[in-house]
Amino acid sequence: MVNPKRIEQKLPLLISNGPSIGFDFQEKEWWLHKMKRQAPDQYELHRNKILSDFEALERDVLALRQKKLSGNGNGHR
């Protein structure tokens, strides 16, 4: 199951160019927090779209897994 809190914590890292100790990460983390405070509707829109995409990815992965398991009976590749 997709963990919304974990994904939200990773957003600055997902949109920055470099490690989590770099300036780019810190700057984007700061701006995300500012956006969350000043434009909560816009922030929630983006957050919800990202969560929806991750949930769709998870569903497709699980469906492929189920198809693979039912296709050959033993689940091996």
C-alpha positions as CSV (number, residue, x, y, z in Angstrom):
1,M,0.0,0.0,0.0
2,V,1.3,3.5,-0.9
3,N,2.3,5.5,2.2
4,P,1.3,9.2,1.6
5,K,3.4,10.5,4.4
6,R,6.5,8.8,3.1
7,I,5.9,10.1,-0.4
8,E,5.3,13.6,0.9
9,Q,8.6,13.5,2.8
10,K,10.4,12.5,-0.4
11,L,9.0,15.3,-2.6
12,P,11.9,17.7,-2.2
13,L,14.4,14.9,-3.1
14,L,12.3,14.0,-6.1
15,I,12.4,17.5,-7.6
16,S,15.9,18.4,-6.7
17,N,19.1,17.8,-8.6
18,G,21.5,16.2,-6.2
19,P,21.7,14.6,-2.8
20,S,19.6,15.6,0.2
21,I,22.6,17.5,1.8
22,G,22.9,19.9,-1.2
23,F,21.8,23.5,-1.5
24,D,19.3,22.6,-4.3
25,F,17.5,20.1,-2.0
26,Q,17.4,22.5,0.9
27,E,16.1,25.4,-1.3
28,K,13.3,23.3,-2.8
29,E,12.4,21.8,0.5
30,W,12.0,25.4,1.9
31,W,9.9,26.4,-1.1
32,L,7.7,23.3,-0.8
33,H,7.0,24.1,2.9
34,K,6.3,27.7,1.9
35,M,3.9,26.6,-0.8
36,K,2.2,24.2,1.6
37,R,1.5,27.2,4.0
38,Q,0.7,29.9,1.4
39,A,-1.0,27.9,-1.3
40,P,-2.4,24.8,0.3
41,D,-4.9,24.1,-2.4
42,Q,-2.2,24.1,-5.1
43,Y,0.1,22.0,-3.0
44,E,-2.7,19.4,-2.2
45,L,-3.5,19.3,-5.9
46,H,0.0,18.3,-6.8
47,R,0.4,16.0,-3.9
48,N,-2.8,14.2,-4.7
49,K,-1.9,13.8,-8.4
50,I,1.5,12.3,-7.4
51,L,-0.2,9.9,-4.9
52,S,-2.7,8.9,-7.5
53,D,0.1,8.1,-9.9
54,F,2.0,6.0,-7.4
55,E,-1.2,4.1,-6.5
56,A,-1.9,3.4,-10.2
57,L,1.7,2.2,-10.5
58,E,1.2,-0.1,-7.5
59,R,-2.0,-1.5,-9.0
60,D,-0.4,-2.2,-12.3
61,V,2.6,-3.9,-10.7
62,L,0.3,-6.0,-8.6
63,A,-1.8,-6.9,-11.6
64,L,1.2,-7.9,-13.6
65,R,2.4,-10.0,-10.6
66,Q,-1.0,-11.7,-10.4
67,K,-1.0,-12.3,-14.1
68,K,2.5,-13.8,-13.9
69,L,1.5,-16.0,-10.9
70,S,-1.7,-17.3,-12.6
71,G,0.1,-17.8,-16.0
72,N,2.7,-20.3,-15.0
73,G,1.5,-21.6,-11.7
74,N,4.7,-21.4,-9.7
75,G,5.5,-17.7,-9.9
76,H,9.1,-18.1,-11.0
77,R,10.5,-16.0,-13.8
